[in-house]
Amino acid sequence: MKKTTNSIKKNFIVLLSTLGCLLIADTLFAGEPGEQAPENIDNRYDAPTTAATTSAPAEKSRGVRIVFGSDLVSSYIWRGFYNAGASIQPTLGMKAGGFALTAWGSVDFASSSYKEADLTAAYTIGGLTVSLTDYYWTGSPMAVTPDSPVPSRNYFRFGSDTPHRVELGAAYCFGERFPLTIAWYTMLFGADKKSNGDQCYSTYAEVSYPFSVGSVDMGACVGFTPWETSGTYGTDEFAVCNVALSATKAIRFSDRFQLPVFTRLIWNPAMDDVHFVGGLSIML
């Protein structure tokens, strides 16, 4: 009981400290309103939507837009947890009005055992985005947790041992003048199971805020699991698992092509782990 109480106190202190840092960053470094589009440090399914929002205003009048590209990362960290080493992460998406459909994947350079292919449908109205994501990954430390059954590797298997995880998410951005984003994601179906085979409904919540320092786009976030998430994240109670700071700067080659280079410093208090990731994006 004492260990649990100390753990809750630790996570609560981390959460309050990080939120305080976000407010300080806003006061010291915030640029002019509307200067920078909000950045989601977890770009697993937001990449096509984010890229589309950075297009010139004239492009907004077009009907359907296709966005595709790839990220190269030194390691693949998702919501504070290590998934794989150096990876290439392709994305292909379409956007029409407030609706976006995205395919996203990741392959580890060092091993053929890790493979991921995700599909996301999202709809944005005002500052609210609602998403439904189908995750499929194999070979990751997160693919099988100590308390969850071993899933099949067959992509088209949708029974009790399916490798898929289906997640419903909602994110709200408060606008350009105060671009704080709060997000909530819950697994509804699939390999997110408890040891007894019941659905775990693993949940992850995040608060993020973008700002700029000179010509460098920054982003900070704090993410946590509000309850037991043994089926996906491996936590058994409330836990802060993702405290991250990112920096991005685009190398401009011409008016039509630029290459964003980014670094991310990520701390996972729940796992007592730290990650430092570097990468670059090619988005067309």
C-alpha contacts under 8 A as a table, 3 or more apart, distances in Angstrom:
res1	aa1	res2	aa2	distance
1	M	4	T	5.13
1	M	5	T	6.22
2	K	5	T	5.10
2	K	6	N	6.17
3	K	6	N	5.19
3	K	7	S	6.15
4	T	7	S	5.05
4	T	8	I	6.23
5	T	8	I	5.17
5	T	9	K	6.23
6	N	9	K	5.07
6	N	10	K	6.10
7	S	10	K	5.05
7	S	11	N	6.22
8	I	11	N	5.22
8	I	12	F	6.05
8	I	238	F	7.04
8	I	239	A	7.50
9	K	12	F	5.07
9	K	13	I	6.13
10	K	13	I	5.25
10	K	14	V	6.24
11	N	14	V	5.04
11	N	15	L	6.08
11	N	238	F	7.71
11	N	239	A	5.89
11	N	240	V	5.56
11	N	269	P	7.59
12	F	15	L	5.08
12	F	16	L	6.21
13	I	16	L	5.24
13	I	17	S	5.98
14	V	17	S	5.16
14	V	18	T	6.09
14	V	240	V	7.25
15	L	18	T	5.32
15	L	19	L	6.25
15	L	222	V	7.11
15	L	240	V	6.83
16	L	19	L	5.21
16	L	20	G	6.12
17	S	20	G	5.06
17	S	21	C	6.30
18	T	21	C	4.98
18	T	22	L	6.33
18	T	221	C	7.97
18	T	222	V	6.61
18	T	243	V	7.35
19	L	22	L	5.05
19	L	23	L	6.48
19	L	222	V	7.49
20	G	23	L	5.21
20	G	24	I	6.28
21	C	24	I	4.99
21	C	25	A	6.04
22	L	25	A	5.12
22	L	26	D	6.24
22	L	209	Y	6.86
22	L	220	A	6.83
22	L	221	C	7.86
23	L	26	D	5.04
23	L	27	T	6.36
24	I	27	T	5.10
24	I	28	L	6.15
25	A	28	L	5.21
25	A	29	F	5.54
25	A	30	A	6.95
25	A	211	F	7.41
26	D	29	F	5.70
26	D	30	A	4.89
26	D	211	F	6.71
27	T	30	A	6.22
29	F	211	F	6.45
29	F	212	S	6.05
29	F	213	V	5.75
30	A	211	F	5.11
30	A	212	S	5.92
30	A	213	V	7.59
31	G	35	E	6.30
31	G	36	Q	7.93
31	G	211	F	6.62
31	G	212	S	5.98
31	G	213	V	7.82
32	E	35	E	5.43
33	P	36	Q	7.83
33	P	176	E	5.62
33	P	177	R	4.88
33	P	178	F	7.85
34	G	37	A	6.92
34	G	176	E	4.93
34	G	177	R	6.72
36	Q	210	P	7.50
36	Q	211	F	7.28
36	Q	212	S	7.63
36	Q	217	D	7.49
37	A	53	T	7.62
37	A	54	T	7.40
37	A	176	E	7.71
37	A	210	P	7.65
38	P	179	P	6.26
38	P	180	L	7.94
38	P	181	T	7.94
38	P	209	Y	6.94
38	P	210	P	5.33
39	E	50	T	7.66
39	E	209	Y	7.45
39	E	210	P	5.84
39	E	219	G	6.20
40	N	43	N	6.06
40	N	46	D	7.29
40	N	208	S	7.00
40	N	219	G	7.57
41	I	219	G	6.96
41	I	220	A	7.64
41	I	221	C	7.37
41	I	244	A	7.73
41	I	246	S	7.06
42	D	45	Y	7.91
42	D	46	D	7.64
42	D	78	W	6.66
42	D	79	R	6.64
43	N	46	D	4.96
43	N	47	A	5.36
44	R	47	A	6.77
44	R	104	W	6.74
45	Y	48	P	7.39
45	Y	102	T	6.72
45	Y	103	A	7.70
45	Y	104	W	6.45
45	Y	118	D	7.94
45	Y	119	L	8.00
45	Y	120	T	6.59
46	D	49	T	5.37
46	D	50	T	5.90
47	A	50	T	5.15
47	A	51	A	6.02
47	A	91	T	7.35
48	P	51	A	5.14
48	P	52	A	6.12
48	P	67	V	5.72
48	P	68	F	6.94
48	P	91	T	7.10
48	P	92	L	6.98
48	P	93	G	5.51
48	P	94	M	7.50
48	P	102	T	6.88
49	T	52	A	5.12
49	T	53	T	6.37
49	T	93	G	7.85
49	T	95	K	7.32
49	T	100	A	6.91
50	T	53	T	5.22
50	T	54	T	6.68
51	A	54	T	5.38
51	A	55	S	6.97
51	A	67	V	7.42
51	A	283	M	7.09
52	A	55	S	5.48
52	A	65	R	7.93
52	A	67	V	7.13
52	A	95	K	7.78
55	S	59	E	6.44
55	S	60	K	7.76
56	A	59	E	5.63
56	A	60	K	7.47
57	P	60	K	5.53
57	P	61	S	7.94
58	A	61	S	6.16
59	E	62	R	5.62
62	R	65	R	7.06
63	G	96	A	5.84
63	G	97	G	7.26
64	V	94	M	6.70
64	V	95	K	5.69
64	V	96	A	4.65
64	V	97	G	7.75
65	R	94	M	5.47
65	R	95	K	5.17
65	R	96	A	6.46
66	I	92	L	7.53
66	I	93	G	5.76
66	I	94	M	4.46
66	I	95	K	6.58
67	V	91	T	7.97
67	V	92	L	5.89
67	V	93	G	5.13
67	V	94	M	6.09
67	V	283	M	7.17
67	V	284	L	5.93
68	F	90	P	7.58
68	F	91	T	5.44
68	F	92	L	4.34
68	F	93	G	6.18
68	F	283	M	5.83
68	F	284	L	5.48
69	G	90	P	5.77
69	G	91	T	5.51
69	G	92	L	6.78
69	G	281	S	7.47
69	G	282	I	5.23
69	G	283	M	4.20
69	G	284	L	5.75
70	S	88	I	6.74
70	S	89	Q	5.29
70	S	90	P	4.03
70	S	91	T	5.90
70	S	281	S	5.93
70	S	282	I	5.34
70	S	283	M	6.46
71	D	88	I	5.83
71	D	89	Q	4.99
71	D	90	P	6.35
71	D	279	G	6.92
71	D	280	L	5.73
71	D	281	S	4.41
71	D	282	I	6.30
72	L	86	A	7.57
72	L	87	S	6.00
72	L	88	I	4.75
72	L	89	Q	6.37
72	L	279	G	5.26
72	L	280	L	5.48
72	L	281	S	6.53
73	V	76	Y	6.53
73	V	86	A	5.60
73	V	87	S	5.50
73	V	88	I	6.57
73	V	89	Q	7.90
73	V	277	V	6.80
73	V	278	G	5.79
73	V	279	G	4.26
73	V	280	L	6.84
74	S	85	G	6.48
74	S	86	A	4.23
74	S	87	S	6.64
74	S	277	V	5.66
74	S	278	G	5.46
74	S	279	G	6.16
75	S	82	Y	7.80
75	S	83	N	7.92
75	S	84	A	5.98
75	S	85	G	4.21
75	S	86	A	4.39
75	S	87	S	6.32
75	S	277	V	6.03
75	S	278	G	7.77
76	Y	82	Y	6.33
76	Y	83	N	5.53
76	Y	84	A	5.07
76	Y	85	G	5.88
76	Y	86	A	6.69
76	Y	87	S	6.54
76	Y	277	V	7.93
77	I	80	G	5.98
77	I	81	F	5.39
77	I	82	Y	4.63
77	I	83	N	5.68
77	I	84	A	7.27
77	I	275	H	7.72
78	W	81	F	5.23
78	W	82	Y	6.52
78	W	83	N	6.76
79	R	223	G	7.05
79	R	241	C	7.12
79	R	242	N	5.64
80	G	241	C	5.54
80	G	242	N	4.30
80	G	243	V	7.30
80	G	244	A	7.98
80	G	266	I	6.43
80	G	267	W	6.69
80	G	268	N	5.36
81	F	233	Y	7.78
81	F	241	C	7.64
81	F	242	N	7.85
81	F	268	N	7.22
82	Y	141	P	7.52
83	N	140	S	5.32
83	N	141	P	6.15
83	N	142	M	6.69
84	A	87	S	7.26
84	A	108	D	6.14
84	A	114	Y	7.13
84	A	140	S	6.58
85	G	108	D	5.97
85	G	109	F	7.28
85	G	110	A	6.92
86	A	108	D	5.84
86	A	109	F	5.78
86	A	110	A	7.04
87	S	106	S	6.37
87	S	107	V	5.39
87	S	108	D	4.36
87	S	109	F	5.41
88	I	106	S	5.75
88	I	107	V	5.64
88	I	108	D	6.80
88	I	109	F	7.33
89	Q	104	W	7.08
89	Q	105	G	5.34
89	Q	106	S	4.30
89	Q	107	V	6.60
90	P	104	W	5.95
90	P	105	G	5.51
90	P	106	S	6.70
91	T	102	T	7.16
91	T	103	A	5.71
91	T	104	W	4.46
91	T	105	G	6.50
92	L	102	T	5.84
92	L	103	A	5.23
92	L	104	W	6.55
93	G	100	A	7.06
93	G	101	L	5.55
93	G	102	T	4.18
93	G	103	A	6.13
94	M	100	A	5.69
94	M	101	L	5.43
94	M	102	T	6.56
95	K	98	G	7.25
95	K	99	F	5.74
95	K	100	A	4.36
95	K	101	L	6.57
96	A	99	F	5.34
96	A	100	A	6.46
98	G	123	Y	5.35
98	G	124	T	4.79
98	G	125	I	6.29
99	F	121	A	7.56
99	F	122	A	5.84
99	F	123	Y	4.49
99	F	124	T	6.48
100	A	121	A	5.90
100	A	122	A	5.19
100	A	123	Y	6.28
101	L	119	L	7.55
101	L	120	T	5.77
101	L	121	A	4.62
101	L	122	A	6.43
102	T	119	L	5.74
102	T	120	T	5.11
102	T	121	A	6.50
103	A	117	A	7.19
103	A	118	D	5.72
103	A	119	L	4.68
103	A	120	T	6.55
104	W	117	A	5.83
104	W	118	D	5.12
104	W	119	L	6.47
105	G	115	K	7.65
105	G	116	E	5.12
105	G	117	A	4.35
105	G	118	D	6.07
106	S	115	K	6.08
106	S	116	E	5.09
106	S	117	A	6.82
107	V	112	S	7.63
107	V	114	Y	6.17
107	V	115	K	5.16
107	V	116	E	6.65
108	D	111	S	5.65
108	D	112	S	6.72
108	D	113	S	7.97
108	D	114	Y	5.89
108	D	115	K	7.16
109	F	112	S	7.48
111	S	114	Y	6.50
112	S	115	K	7.35
113	S	138	T	6.98
113	S	139	G	4.97
114	Y	137	W	7.17
114	Y	138	T	5.46
114	Y	139	G	4.32
114	Y	140	S	5.98
115	K	137	W	5.53
115	K	138	T	5.50
115	K	139	G	6.80
116	E	135	Y	7.59
116	E	136	Y	5.51
116	E	137	W	4.16
116	E	138	T	6.63
117	A	135	Y	6.63
117	A	136	Y	5.36
117	A	137	W	6.54
118	D	133	T	6.95
118	D	134	D	5.56
118	D	135	Y	4.65
118	D	136	Y	5.84
119	L	133	T	5.65
119	L	134	D	5.22
119	L	135	Y	6.81
120	T	131	S	6.71
120	T	132	L	5.63
120	T	133	T	4.27
120	T	134	D	6.40
121	A	131	S	5.65
121	A	132	L	5.40
121	A	133	T	6.54
122	A	129	T	6.66
122	A	130	V	5.55
122	A	131	S	4.12
122	A	132	L	6.41
123	Y	129	T	5.56
123	Y	130	V	5.46
123	Y	131	S	6.52
124	T	127	G	7.09
124	T	128	L	5.61
124	T	129	T	4.23
124	T	130	V	6.52
125	I	128	L	5.47
125	I	129	T	6.52
127	G	172	Y	5.32
127	G	173	C	4.88
127	G	174	F	6.32
127	G	175	G	6.63
128	L	170	A	7.15
128	L	171	A	5.80
128	L	172	Y	4.47
128	L	173	C	6.59
129	T	170	A	5.67
129	T	171	A	5.22
129	T	172	Y	6.35
130	V	168	L	7.64
130	V	169	G	5.73
130	V	170	A	4.47
130	V	171	A	6.57
131	S	168	L	5.89
131	S	169	G	5.01
131	S	170	A	6.25
132	L	166	V	7.19
132	L	167	E	5.72
132	L	168	L	4.71
132	L	169	G	6.30
133	T	166	V	5.64
133	T	167	E	5.14
133	T	168	L	6.57
134	D	164	H	6.54
134	D	165	R	5.75
134	D	166	V	4.53
134	D	167	E	6.50
135	Y	164	H	5.51
135	Y	165	R	5.02
135	Y	166	V	6.23
135	Y	167	E	7.85
136	Y	155	Y	7.40
136	Y	163	P	6.15
136	Y	164	H	4.84
136	Y	165	R	6.64
137	W	140	S	7.03
137	W	143	A	6.61
137	W	163	P	7.13
137	W	164	H	7.52
138	T	143	A	5.86
138	T	153	R	6.61
138	T	163	P	7.67
139	G	143	A	6.44
140	S	143	A	4.99
140	S	144	V	7.61
141	P	144	V	6.45
141	P	145	T	7.32
142	M	145	T	6.01
142	M	232	T	6.23
142	M	233	Y	6.76
143	A	151	P	7.94
143	A	232	T	7.46
144	V	148	S	6.19
144	V	149	P	7.01
144	V	150	V	6.03
144	V	151	P	7.41
144	V	231	G	7.98
144	V	232	T	7.81
145	T	148	S	5.30
145	T	149	P	7.90
145	T	230	S	6.75
145	T	231	G	6.39
145	T	232	T	6.75
145	T	233	Y	7.72
145	T	234	G	6.19
146	P	230	S	7.80
146	P	234	G	7.63
147	D	193	K	7.80
147	D	194	K	5.79
147	D	195	S	4.48
147	D	230	S	6.16
147	D	231	G	6.75
147	D	234	G	7.96
148	S	191	A	7.79
148	S	192	D	7.29
148	S	193	K	5.29
148	S	194	K	5.22
148	S	195	S	4.92
148	S	197	G	7.38
148	S	230	S	7.17
148	S	231	G	5.52
149	P	161	D	7.64
149	P	191	A	7.76
149	P	193	K	6.96
149	P	194	K	7.74
149	P	195	S	6.58
149	P	197	G	7.14
150	V	161	D	7.19
151	P	161	D	4.73
151	P	162	T	5.67
151	P	163	P	5.02
151	P	191	A	6.34
152	S	157	R	7.34
152	S	161	D	5.61
152	S	162	T	5.66
152	S	163	P	5.43
153	R	162	T	7.79
153	R	163	P	6.01
154	N	157	R	5.44
154	N	162	T	7.53
154	N	163	P	7.11
155	Y	162	T	7.78
155	Y	163	P	6.88
155	Y	164	H	7.55
157	R	161	D	7.57
157	R	162	T	5.26
157	R	163	P	7.40
158	F	161	D	7.22
158	F	162	T	4.73
158	F	163	P	7.73
158	F	164	H	7.43
158	F	190	G	7.66
159	G	162	T	5.30
160	S	190	G	7.25
160	S	191	A	7.73
161	D	190	G	7.66
161	D	191	A	6.64
162	T	190	G	5.93
162	T	191	A	5.93
163	P	190	G	6.79
163	P	191	A	5.53
164	H	189	F	7.93
164	H	190	G	5.27
164	H	191	A	5.89
165	R	187	M	6.62
165	R	188	L	7.53
165	R	189	F	5.79
165	R	190	G	4.52
165	R	191	A	5.56
165	R	192	D	6.32
166	V	187	M	5.65
166	V	188	L	5.67
166	V	189	F	5.14
166	V	190	G	6.30
167	E	185	Y	6.51
167	E	186	T	5.41
167	E	187	M	4.15
167	E	188	L	5.59
167	E	189	F	7.33
168	L	185	Y	5.74
168	L	186	T	5.50
168	L	187	M	6.44
168	L	188	L	6.93
169	G	183	A	7.26
169	G	184	W	5.58
169	G	185	Y	4.18
169	G	186	T	6.40
170	A	183	A	5.64
170	A	184	W	5.45
170	A	185	Y	6.57
171	A	181	T	6.66
171	A	182	I	5.59
171	A	183	A	4.04
171	A	184	W	6.41
172	Y	181	T	5.41
172	Y	182	I	5.47
172	Y	183	A	6.41
173	C	179	P	5.82
173	C	180	L	5.67
173	C	181	T	4.23
173	C	182	I	6.69
174	F	177	R	7.91
174	F	178	F	5.88
174	F	179	P	5.34
174	F	180	L	5.71
174	F	181	T	6.48
175	G	178	F	5.52
175	G	179	P	4.89
175	G	180	L	7.48
176	E	179	P	5.10
179	P	209	Y	6.27
179	P	210	P	6.88
180	L	207	V	7.19
180	L	208	S	5.92
180	L	209	Y	4.80
180	L	210	P	7.46
181	T	207	V	5.72
181	T	208	S	5.26
181	T	209	Y	6.36
182	I	205	A	7.56
182	I	206	E	5.77
182	I	207	V	4.58
182	I	208	S	6.58
183	A	205	A	5.53
183	A	206	E	5.16
183	A	207	V	6.48
184	W	203	T	7.32
184	W	204	Y	6.04
184	W	205	A	4.44
184	W	206	E	6.63
185	Y	203	T	5.54
185	Y	204	Y	5.27
185	Y	205	A	6.23
186	T	201	Y	5.96
186	T	202	S	5.75
186	T	203	T	4.31
186	T	204	Y	6.58
187	M	192	D	6.85
187	M	200	C	7.79
187	M	201	Y	4.89
187	M	202	S	5.40
187	M	203	T	6.40
188	L	199	Q	7.67
188	L	201	Y	5.65
189	F	192	D	6.86
189	F	199	Q	7.07
189	F	201	Y	7.77
190	G	193	K	7.43
190	G	199	Q	7.76
191	A	231	G	7.24
192	D	199	Q	6.17
192	D	200	C	5.73
192	D	201	Y	6.83
192	D	202	S	6.90
192	D	230	S	7.98
192	D	231	G	4.28
192	D	232	T	5.59
193	K	196	N	7.77
193	K	197	G	5.53
193	K	198	D	5.58
193	K	199	Q	4.65
193	K	200	C	4.95
193	K	201	Y	7.90
193	K	230	S	7.56
193	K	231	G	4.60
193	K	232	T	7.84
194	K	197	G	5.28
194	K	198	D	5.39
194	K	199	Q	6.20
194	K	200	C	5.41
194	K	230	S	6.42
194	K	231	G	5.49
195	S	198	D	7.45
199	Q	231	G	7.94
200	C	228	E	7.81
200	C	229	T	6.54
200	C	230	S	7.15
200	C	231	G	5.70
201	Y	229	T	7.20
201	Y	231	G	7.83
202	S	225	T	7.83
202	S	227	W	7.79
202	S	228	E	6.85
202	S	229	T	4.34
202	S	230	S	7.23
202	S	231	G	6.43
202	S	232	T	6.31
202	S	233	Y	7.42
203	T	225	T	5.82
203	T	226	P	6.79
203	T	227	W	7.39
203	T	229	T	6.59
204	Y	223	G	6.95
204	Y	224	F	5.77
204	Y	225	T	4.73
204	Y	226	P	6.97
205	A	223	G	5.54
205	A	224	F	5.47
205	A	225	T	6.31
205	A	226	P	7.40
206	E	221	C	6.84
206	E	222	V	5.67
206	E	223	G	4.07
206	E	224	F	6.42
207	V	221	C	5.53
207	V	222	V	5.49
207	V	223	G	6.39
208	S	219	G	7.21
208	S	220	A	5.64
208	S	221	C	4.03
208	S	222	V	6.51
209	Y	219	G	5.80
209	Y	220	A	5.47
209	Y	221	C	6.32
210	P	217	D	7.47
210	P	218	M	5.75
210	P	219	G	4.26
210	P	220	A	6.39
211	F	217	D	6.30
211	F	218	M	5.18
211	F	219	G	6.05
212	S	215	S	6.89
212	S	216	V	5.66
212	S	217	D	4.58
212	S	218	M	5.20
213	V	216	V	5.32
213	V	217	D	6.62
213	V	218	M	7.04
215	S	249	K	7.19
216	V	247	A	6.47
216	V	248	T	5.87
216	V	249	K	5.25
217	D	247	A	5.73
217	D	248	T	5.11
217	D	249	K	6.31
218	M	245	L	7.28
218	M	246	S	5.47
218	M	247	A	4.53
218	M	248	T	6.33
219	G	245	L	5.73
219	G	246	S	5.05
219	G	247	A	6.60
220	A	243	V	7.68
220	A	244	A	5.61
220	A	245	L	4.50
220	A	246	S	6.38
221	C	242	N	7.49
221	C	243	V	5.84
221	C	244	A	5.35
221	C	245	L	6.72
222	V	240	V	7.52
222	V	241	C	7.92
222	V	242	N	5.50
222	V	243	V	4.50
222	V	244	A	6.51
223	G	240	V	6.06
223	G	241	C	5.98
223	G	242	N	4.70
223	G	243	V	6.37
224	F	238	F	7.19
224	F	239	A	5.51
224	F	240	V	4.14
224	F	241	C	5.24
224	F	242	N	6.50
225	T	228	E	7.40
225	T	229	T	7.02
225	T	235	T	7.51
225	T	237	E	7.47
225	T	238	F	5.45
225	T	239	A	5.30
225	T	240	V	6.45
225	T	241	C	7.13
226	P	237	E	6.86
226	P	238	F	4.44
226	P	239	A	6.63
227	W	235	T	7.73
227	W	236	D	6.66
227	W	237	E	4.48
227	W	238	F	4.63
227	W	239	A	7.57
228	E	234	G	7.84
228	E	235	T	5.61
228	E	236	D	4.08
228	E	237	E	4.59
228	E	238	F	6.91
229	T	232	T	5.87
229	T	233	Y	5.44
229	T	234	G	5.64
229	T	235	T	5.16
229	T	236	D	6.05
229	T	237	E	7.49
230	S	233	Y	5.79
230	S	234	G	3.98
230	S	235	T	5.38
230	S	236	D	6.09
231	G	234	G	6.43
235	T	238	F	7.60
235	T	239	A	6.94
235	T	270	A	7.61
239	A	269	P	7.83
239	A	270	A	5.77
240	V	243	V	7.66
240	V	268	N	7.06
240	V	269	P	6.06
240	V	270	A	5.88
241	C	267	W	7.38
241	C	268	N	4.43
241	C	269	P	5.53
241	C	270	A	5.09
241	C	271	M	7.22
242	N	266	I	6.58
242	N	267	W	5.88
242	N	268	N	4.99
242	N	269	P	7.38
243	V	266	I	5.72
243	V	267	W	5.06
243	V	268	N	6.37
243	V	269	P	7.97
244	A	264	R	6.80
244	A	265	L	5.59
244	A	266	I	4.32
244	A	267	W	6.22
245	L	264	R	5.72
245	L	265	L	5.33
245	L	266	I	6.59
246	S	262	F	7.04
246	S	263	T	5.67
246	S	264	R	4.28
246	S	265	L	6.36
247	A	262	F	5.52
247	A	263	T	5.48
247	A	264	R	6.57
248	T	260	P	6.44
248	T	261	V	5.66
248	T	262	F	4.27
248	T	263	T	6.71
249	K	260	P	5.51
249	K	261	V	5.55
249	K	262	F	6.53
250	A	258	Q	5.97
250	A	259	L	5.20
250	A	260	P	3.82
250	A	261	V	5.96
251	I	258	Q	5.43
251	I	259	L	4.95
251	I	260	P	6.00
251	I	261	V	7.30
252	R	255	D	7.41
252	R	257	F	6.46
252	R	258	Q	4.20
252	R	259	L	6.36
253	F	256	R	7.93
253	F	257	F	5.75
253	F	258	Q	5.48
253	F	259	L	7.69
254	S	257	F	5.20
254	S	258	Q	6.71
255	D	258	Q	7.70
259	L	280	L	6.98
259	L	281	S	6.28
259	L	282	I	6.18
260	P	280	L	5.66
260	P	281	S	5.48
260	P	282	I	7.39
261	V	278	G	7.80
261	V	279	G	5.96
261	V	280	L	4.35
261	V	281	S	6.63
262	F	278	G	5.83
262	F	279	G	5.42
262	F	280	L	5.96
263	T	276	F	7.31
263	T	277	V	5.53
263	T	278	G	4.35
263	T	279	G	6.39
264	R	275	H	7.97
264	R	276	F	5.78
264	R	277	V	5.04
264	R	278	G	6.42
265	L	274	V	7.61
265	L	275	H	6.01
265	L	276	F	4.64
265	L	277	V	6.46
266	I	274	V	5.71
266	I	275	H	5.01
266	I	276	F	6.20
266	I	277	V	7.98
267	W	272	D	7.76
267	W	273	D	6.07
267	W	274	V	4.48
267	W	275	H	6.38
268	N	271	M	5.59
268	N	272	D	5.85
268	N	273	D	5.14
268	N	274	V	6.06
269	P	272	D	4.74
269	P	273	D	6.51
270	A	273	D	7.81
